[in-house]
Amino acid sequence: MSTPRELLAAAKSQITEVSPSEAASEPSASFLDVREGEEHVQGAIPGAVHIPRGQLEFSVEGRIRDRHARVVVYCAGGTRSAFAARTLADLGYTDVVSMAGGFNRWKDEGLPVEVPTALDPEQRERYHRHLLLPEVGELGQLRLLDAKVLLLGAGGLGSPAAMYLAAAGVGTIGIIDMDVVDASNLQRQLLHNTDRIGERKVDSAKKTLTAMNPDVRVATFDARLAADNVLQIIEGYDLIVDGTDNFPTRYLVNDASVITGIPVVHGSIFRFEGQATVFDATRGPCYRCLLPEPPPAELAPSCAEAGVLGVLPGIIGSIQALEAIKLLLDLGDPLIGRLLTYDALEESFRTFTVRKDPACPACGEGAGELVLADYDELCMPHPRS
């Protein structure tokens, strides 16, 4: 039977160790902190990924995806990091080193240190179920609290998306909508209620979300999204959740997304069917790759004309919220290049591949400079869902 010292010696014989100064001289290296949470919040190497040693095997693949990238593992003194480096090698990571002397030696040598922001006791209680997930944890929750998401519409899709994002602790939620609450909205638009009929939707939405989670700041835009204001409105947001119900806005938002690089989480519904995807021209297709030109207005009736099952936008809007959180936390496989469709009558999901179009006028290889324009003449605008 081996002693702890023998196990450590065996681990170190199978890995490479570097000094803190050597690690600091590699600007392209990723630092992995395998200390416990209470150690990490007292100070860390700037930009380090934090995964406690006990969670490493089940969490690292979702946090460090490039198995050939240079990874410098550190703990407090260099013991846990040695075992962690060997584990990463067993998991297929090819360029992993352990930092000798750990974080203590790093500090002693006067190298840069940052003190991570920490959740307060009330936030730890509120987000406890998130903190239990190694893929989220405290750092992930702090990222959500620092995130900014813009919702286009406070209607059927915007309602569940906004409520789940607020409940998850997304720190800033912007909402643009120029409609008022109508009794016909209440069958599906859960942000609103009977007492708010006639009230501006953005005001009603803000009341609901701030009452749900005081951590959330809600910015409202009681305006029509247009070519002359879209860039100013979306500026500073990490992503856009599109709950609109008209093609002119979708094309306008797509072009603004291509220009700014801000991803769009798209959702749409019709009667008993819905679909969702993520448009990010930096990593996949844009909306114009999927639909180069809008269909005639008579072939694309709105929910007000064709009807919609009330629970359907709840399902699609929730999927949009989930995709938004995945993007914010860099979790899993987002719906980039994939169109997810849902049939409520069959209770079935299908996924279709959407490829980037080399000839796309917005993001294709030969695309010229995009000029934002209003596309109202292409098809009749519809009320939001």
C-alpha positions, 0 to 999 in steps of 0.5 A: 500500500502506497503512502500519500508521499509516495502517491505524490511522488508518483504523480510528480514523476508523470507531470511537468512542473513550472515555477510561477515566473515561468507560468507568468511568462506564457501569455497564451496559457490558461490557468486552472485553479483547483483550490476550494471556493473559500480559498479562491474568493480570498485571491486568485490569478487574474483570468483563472478558471476555477474548478475545485479539485473534487469536481474536476473530472466532471466539470473541466470538459465544459470549461476548458474545451481545447484539449491541446491548449497550454494549461497551468494548474495551481492550488495553494502549495503545489500538491493538489495541482500535481494530482489534477495535472495527472488527471487532466492528462488521463482525460486527454489534455496534452499540454498540462503543467503544475505550478510548483509552490502554488498560489502561495509562491505566486503571491510571494513573488509579487505576481498579479493577484485579483480578489474575485467578487463574492456573492452575499449571503442572501444571493447564496441562498437565492441561487443555491441550486445554481451553486450546486452545479459544478458547471455554474458555481459561484463564478458562473453565477457572478457572470450571470449577475454581470451579464446584460440581455436585451429582449425584443418584445414583452409578449408571449415569447418575451414573458417566459424568457424574461422571467426565467432570465430574471430568476436566474439572476441575469443582472441587466435585462433590457426590454423594448416594446411599444405596445400596451397590455390588452385583455387578449394578451393575458392568455399567454403573456405571463408578465402581465395581469388583469390589473395592468390592462391599458398599461405600457407593456415595458412598465408592466414587465419591469414591475413583474421582474423587479418584484421577482428578483431585486438583483435585476436591473430592468432597462425599458425602451418604449419605442419602435426598433428602427434603423436609426436607433437599433445600434444605440439600443443594442449597444453594450448588451451581451446578446439579444433574445428575439421575441418579435412577430414580424419580418421587418424587425427580424431582418433589421436585428439580424443586420445589426447583429452581423455588424456588432457581433452580438448573438441573437437567440431567435424564437417564433411560434405559429398556431401549434408549432414553434422553433428556436435557434441562435444566430451568431455570424461569427460562429455560424449562419445568420438569419439571412442564411436561413431565409434570404427573403421574407415571404409575402405577407399573406403567407405569413399571418401573425398570431393575431390572425392565425391564433396560438395555443397559449402554452406554446410560447411558454415552451419556446420562450423557455428554450430561448432563456436556456440558450441565452444562459448557455451562451452567457456561461459558455455551457454545452452546445448552443443552437448555432447552426441548428434549428429546433422545431416543436410540434405541440400536437405531436409533442415532438422536437426535430432538429435541422442543420442550418449552414452558413451561406457563402453567398449570404448578402449579410455574412457571406464571403463576398458580402459588402458593407451592411447598411441598416434599413427599415424593411416595412415595405417587404411585408406587413408588420404584425403585433408581437406574440 
